[in-house]
Amino acid sequence: MSKKYVLSRPDAGLNDTFCQIEMAYYYAVQTGRVVIVDTGYKNSFHFHDKFSNYFISRDETLMLDPDVVQESLDLLSVVPSVLEGRLSSYIPQWSAAYDNFVDAETGVPISFDLSKPYDADILVRHTCGGSNLSINLLKKLVLQDSITDLLRQRIENIGRPFGAVHIRNTDHQSHYRPIIDQMAGSILIPVFVAMDSLNCRQYCETVFGRDNVIHFSTLPDQESPIHSNKNFRSAFERNSEAILDLLTSALSNEYYKIPLKRDDHLEWYSGFSNLAENLMRNSDILISLLGQTASAKVIVEKVSAWQNPNPGLRAY
């Protein structure tokens, strides 16, 4: 075969997914391989859809649709070798010992050493784990037109400068109530709320006023992380709403992220919260991600016009 691959099957929330793909990409560039992104693997726990339904790659090293690979993956030599002949059928299993996924049949981690070269045709990473690497991946992506069109509808629906707040309060908890109370009377109205908890959204409506709170995503009554919630109508609805919440937050005039609880009382934030802030602070990446469609132009023009005193995207 002429090409060798890294098969990236991230199995996590949105920011972790971006980070894991970026790690695979960096390794592939260093070793002359091509990344195959497979977020729709049938036995994964989370994304459950092709990454190419949401993004277009700017880089030929980064392939977002596994179907473009003509070779049968089960015929390729593989690392880890226990997956040879089973790339289309293995079952991942969470391992507390490895703090990541292992092959359910053998207990071997579904990954490889990123510091080493390999001769195998394909190297597999079925992994999770987040950091701030996600912003680097977004430099190489453009939104699909359908996502940009949905984002334009949101911005036109909001129609004026707005504040935004992100709260994660399902698998990780936060002391959000006193912070939201402190924001009352000072945060820019209307407030776009991006969160995984219906209880949090309802509390924001109580404090800021129902008419002053904007949201677009569907939050089921079940208090569970968005990326693992099965109550959405489709995987596309769940994934696109998460992506759109991220971008809407980044396009706000004022953005607030709520720290999560820690036993040592130090502040830490969800990867989603940090990525929204990073996009605000890197307006060139955000604008590049939107692309050059008519909808992208409308979004940039409207949001730029709302920024005072100087036009342009900015962070707080």
Secondary structure as the mmCIF struct_conf table of DSSP 4:
data_model
#
loop_
_struct_conf.conf_type_id
_struct_conf.id
_struct_conf.beg_label_comp_id
_struct_conf.beg_label_asym_id
_struct_conf.beg_label_seq_id
_struct_conf.end_label_comp_id
_struct_conf.end_label_asym_id
_struct_conf.end_label_seq_id
STRN STRN1 TYR A 5 SER A 8
BEND BEND1 ALA A 12 ALA A 12
HELX_RH_AL_P HELX_RH_AL_P1 LEU A 14 THR A 31
TURN_TY1_P TURN_TY1_P1 GLY A 32 GLY A 32
STRN STRN2 VAL A 34 VAL A 37
TURN_TY1_P TURN_TY1_P2 THR A 39 GLY A 40
TURN_TY1_P TURN_TY1_P3 LYS A 42 ASN A 43
BEND BEND2 PHE A 45 HIS A 46
BEND BEND3 ASP A 49 ASP A 49
HELX_RH_3T_P HELX_RH_3T_P1 PHE A 51 ASN A 53
TURN_TY1_P TURN_TY1_P4 TYR A 54 TYR A 54
STRN STRN3 PHE A 55 SER A 57
BEND BEND4 ARG A 58 ARG A 58
TURN_TY1_P TURN_TY1_P5 GLU A 60 THR A 61
STRN STRN4 LEU A 62 MET A 63
BEND BEND5 LEU A 64 LEU A 64
HELX_RH_3T_P HELX_RH_3T_P2 PRO A 66 VAL A 68
BEND BEND6 GLU A 71 GLU A 71
HELX_RH_3T_P HELX_RH_3T_P3 LEU A 73 LEU A 75
BEND BEND7 LEU A 76 LEU A 76
STRN STRN5 VAL A 78 VAL A 79
BEND BEND8 PRO A 80 PRO A 80
HELX_RH_3T_P HELX_RH_3T_P4 SER A 81 LEU A 83
TURN_TY1_P TURN_TY1_P6 GLU A 84 GLY A 85
TURN_TY1_P TURN_TY1_P7 LEU A 87 SER A 89
STRN STRN6 PRO A 92 SER A 95
TURN_TY1_P TURN_TY1_P8 ALA A 96 ASP A 99
STRN STRN7 ASN A 100 ASP A 103
TURN_TY1_P TURN_TY1_P9 ALA A 104 THR A 106
STRN STRN8 PRO A 109 PRO A 109
BEND BEND9 ILE A 110 ILE A 110
TURN_TY1_P TURN_TY1_P10 LEU A 114 SER A 115
BEND BEND10 LYS A 116 LYS A 116
BEND BEND11 ALA A 120 ASP A 121
STRN STRN9 ILE A 122 ARG A 125
BEND BEND12 ASN A 132 ASN A 132
TURN_TY1_P TURN_TY1_P11 LEU A 133 LEU A 133
HELX_RH_AL_P HELX_RH_AL_P2 SER A 134 LEU A 138
TURN_TY1_P TURN_TY1_P12 LYS A 139 LYS A 140
STRN STRN10 LEU A 141 LEU A 143
HELX_RH_AL_P HELX_RH_AL_P3 ASP A 145 ILE A 158
BEND BEND13 ARG A 160 ARG A 160
STRN STRN11 GLY A 163 ILE A 167
BEND BEND14 THR A 170 HIS A 172
STRN STRN12 SER A 174 SER A 174
HELX_RH_AL_P HELX_RH_AL_P4 TYR A 176 MET A 183
TURN_TY1_P TURN_TY1_P13 ALA A 184 SER A 186
BEND BEND15 ILE A 187 ILE A 187
HELX_LH_PP_P HELX_LH_PP_P1 LEU A 188 LEU A 188
BEND BEND16 ILE A 189 PRO A 190
STRN STRN13 VAL A 191 MET A 195
BEND BEND17 ASP A 196 ASP A 196
HELX_RH_AL_P HELX_RH_AL_P5 LEU A 198 PHE A 208
HELX_RH_3T_P HELX_RH_3T_P5 ARG A 210 ASN A 212
STRN STRN14 VAL A 213 ILE A 214
BEND BEND18 SER A 217 SER A 217
BEND BEND19 ASP A 221 GLN A 222
BEND BEND20 SER A 224 SER A 224
HELX_RH_3T_P HELX_RH_3T_P6 ILE A 226 SER A 228
BEND BEND21 PHE A 232 ARG A 233
HELX_RH_AL_P HELX_RH_AL_P6 ALA A 235 ALA A 250
TURN_TY1_P TURN_TY1_P14 LEU A 251 LEU A 251
BEND BEND22 SER A 252 ASN A 253
STRN STRN15 GLU A 254 LYS A 257
HELX_LH_PP_P HELX_LH_PP_P2 ILE A 258 PRO A 259
STRN STRN16 LEU A 260 LEU A 260
HELX_LH_PP_P HELX_LH_PP_P3 LYS A 261 LYS A 261
TURN_TY1_P TURN_TY1_P15 ASP A 263 ASP A 264
STRN STRN17 TRP A 268 TRP A 268
HELX_RH_AL_P HELX_RH_AL_P7 GLY A 271 ARG A 281
HELX_RH_AL_P HELX_RH_AL_P8 SER A 283 LEU A 290
BEND BEND23 GLN A 292 THR A 293
HELX_RH_AL_P HELX_RH_AL_P9 ALA A 294 TRP A 306
BEND BEND24 GLN A 307 ASN A 310
BEND BEND25 GLY A 312 GLY A 312
#
